[in-house]
């Protein structure tokens, strides 16, 4: 992470690479810097021309911003849905585990009731003799 204000103040080595060009683009403050960078990195010239066009057509920037917000809203909604689906899945797993435990307990109770009934019958048979 590089702070752009630090990039402007401290002279970075004059390495002519793409990363330095992008940082310089983001840190550009005036047209003279833009012209100098476009001369050093010719592929930036097109980007600067496009940015200049936005000065004459600001509604395009607003449209892009609106589109970006729409996409972010859609992504946020999708994220929330995914989170809720995950939570539902976890709850269903917990319910399934609890139901399995309940089923085991009911089976155990039924066996114990059957054993109690058998022992009562044995006791009744012994007391009747």
Secondary structure as the mmCIF struct_conf table of DSSP 4:
data_model
#
loop_
_struct_conf.conf_type_id
_struct_conf.id
_struct_conf.beg_label_comp_id
_struct_conf.beg_label_asym_id
_struct_conf.beg_label_seq_id
_struct_conf.end_label_comp_id
_struct_conf.end_label_asym_id
_struct_conf.end_label_seq_id
HELX_RH_AL_P HELX_RH_AL_P1 UNK A 4 UNK A 9
BEND BEND1 UNK A 10 UNK A 10
BEND BEND2 UNK A 17 UNK A 17
HELX_RH_AL_P HELX_RH_AL_P2 UNK A 18 UNK A 27
BEND BEND3 UNK A 30 UNK A 30
HELX_RH_AL_P HELX_RH_AL_P3 UNK A 31 UNK A 40
BEND BEND4 UNK A 41 UNK A 41
TURN_TY1_P TURN_TY1_P1 UNK A 42 UNK A 42
HELX_RH_AL_P HELX_RH_AL_P4 UNK A 43 UNK A 56
HELX_RH_AL_P HELX_RH_AL_P5 UNK A 58 UNK A 128
#
